[in-house]
Each structure stands twice: as C-alpha cells, then as structure tokens.
Amino acid sequence: METGGKYRLSSSRERIVTALDHKEPDRVPIAFGGLHDSIHLIGHRKLKKHFGLDGGEDIIQDPFQQIVFPDDRLLGILHSDIQPVYAKPPGSYTFEYKDEGDIRTYTDEWGTKYKQPKRGGLYFDFAGHILSGNSIDEIKIITDAIENHSFSKNKKPTTIEGKILQDADRLDALG
C-alpha cells in the first residue's frame, strides 16, 4: 500500500529485513521486549497503568534484573517489530522464589544463588556459588575435568544445543 510519499507501509518483518539490508524502511524498527530492550517489573506495571491496561500477568524473563516479558498489549501500543527467542533451561530445572525472612532468593539452573531484599529491593544480588565451600584442591579437580571434557562428544549436532556444544569445543581448541 502506498502512503502517498516515497514510503510503503511495511510489516514488521519487511521493516527489519529492509533495515538489515542497509536500506531505508518506512520507519525505524522498534525493538521492545528482549532481554536488552525490555523493562523492569515496576516500570512495566506503571506503563500498563499509564495506558489504562488492567490485568495481564507479569512474566519475569530475567529474575536477576527483574526484567519482564512485556504485556502483548504494550507491544502493540508501542509498535514493537521484534519478538525475542530464548533457549529453555534443562527440563530438570524449575524456577521458584523462596522466602527467607527479610529477603527472597532463587537458585538458577547452574546452582548460583541470588537474593533480594523484600522491602525496597529492585534487583537480585549474588548470594552463593555452587562451588562455595569447596577447597582449592576440590575446585582444581573440577576445573581440570571441565578443561579436559569434550562437550559435544564428537557427535554431529542435530539441535541448536548440539551446535552450541560443538562451537564450544571448537573455541576451546582455539584457546
């Protein structure tokens, strides 16, 4: 559809592809909602209130920073052209907050613990590492095992996870 000027109305996909092709799209593509271009939980709630949006679940995408997946209605209002894609944690991992007195905590899929004050806390801080409490000798055994492990086991990758592991082996070999 012609707009009467030199620009044609584009879909988000066309807009992104045009910009990536170093051509001028009908407008600058807008990225809102990914890990590095999203919004803090408190700001998200205030923005929804500003636009008169009731309901909708606040879904945290990064517990450490308290970054949310924005409400789909906000993505529409703000004309976001981008939708993030994320890998999922291992099936054995379940995210959950735990109340510990004046703080709340969570442990990530790698075993690192984080804490946040319940009152006035905006972000989480590191609270403990999976190797905390191990001796230097025990940690050396673990790091040696990691350094000598072939992550992809010399298999041809058939999933994105396999490709990442193969790339990790290649980068490890390069030093």
N, C-alpha and C positions, 0 to 999 in steps of 0.2 A: 504494500500500500504506500503510495506516495504521500508525503507530508506537505507538498507544495513547495518545498525547498530542495536542497541537494540531498537531504537525508531521507531514508526509508525507515519506517518503523521496523524494528528488529525483535526477534525473540531473544531471550537471554543467551541461548546457545549461539545464535548468529552474532550477537554482540561480542561475546567472549572470543569466538573464532576470529572475527574481524580484527579485534584488538591484538590478539596473539599473532596475527598475520601482518602486524605493523601497519594496518590501515585504520582510517578513522571511522568508528562506529557512529550510530545515531546519537549516542551519549556515552559517557564514561561508564564502564561496567561497575556495578556496585557489589562489593563482597561484604556480607554481614552474616555471621553465624558460625564461622570456622573458629578454630582454637585461637588464632592470632587476630581475628577481626570480629570477635563476638563481644559479649557484655557481661559484667559482673551480675550476680544474682540480685543484689539490691538495686542496681541501675535498671535491670530488666523489669523488676516489679514496678519501679517508678515510671518507666517508659510505657508499660502497659496501662498504668493508671492515667498517664497523660493523654493517651489515645482513647481512654474510656473502655478498655478491654477487660471484661470480667472473666474469671475462671481461667482455665488452662493450667496445666501442670508446669512447674519449674523443674526442668530436667537438667541436672548438672552434667557437663561434659568434661570438666577438669576440676575435681574436688580440691586440689591444691590451691588453685587461684579462685575457686568458686565461680568459674565461667560456665554459662548456661548455653544450651541449645535454644535459640530464641523461639518464641511462640510463632507458629506459621503465619498468624495474622500480622505480626510485626514485619516478617519477611516480605509480605505483600505490600503493606503500607509503605515500607522503605524501599521497595522495588529492588530487592536483592537479586542478583543474577547468578549467584554461586551457591551450591549446596556442598557441604563438606562430606568426605567419605573417610571412614575410620576403620581400622582393624579392631577386632574384638579381643578382649583378654582371653586367656585359656578357659575352657569350659569348667574347670575345677574351681575357678575364682568367682566369688560372689562379693560384690561391693556392699559394705554396710558401715554406717556410723555407729560408734559406741559412746555412750555417756560415761564419763569418768570424773565425777564430781563437777568442778567448775569448767572442765574442758570436754570437748568431744574429739574423738580420734577416729582414724581409719588406717588400715594397713593395705598397701597396694599389692598388685599381683606379684611383685618381686620380693615382698616381705619387709618393705620400708614402712615405718610407722610415722604418721603425721598427727599433729594436734592443733586445736584451735580453741581459744577462749570462747565460752558460750556467750559471754557478755562483751559486746564491742569488737569481737573478732571478725575481721574481713577475710583473712586468708589463713591457710594452714602453714605451720612451720614443721621442720623435721623434728621428730621425737625419738627415733631409734632406727638403726640399720640392722638388716638381717645378720650381719657379721658382728654386731655388738656383743661383747663378752667373750669373743674368741681370742685366743692368744695369737701373737705374731706368727708362731710356727704353724698353728692351725690355718690361719689365713694364707700363709705361703703355700701350704698343701693345696688349698682350694684354687688359688690363682695359678699355680703350676698346672693343675688339672684343666683349667679353662684354656690356658695358653696352648696346651698340647691336644686339645679336643678338636676334631673335625666336625663342625656343626652340621654340615649337610650330609655327612656320611657318604660322600661321593655319589649321591643319587641325583638323577636328573630332576630338576624341580618341576612339579606339576601344579603347584599352587603359588600364590604370591608369597606365602610364608616360606616355601621351599626356595623361591628365587632370592628372597632376602637372606636366608641362611647361606645360599651359595655365594652371594655377593659378600657376605661377612667373611667366608673362607678366603675369597679372592683378595679382599682388602687386608686380611690378616697375613696372607702370604706376601703381600707387597710391603708389609711392615708399617 
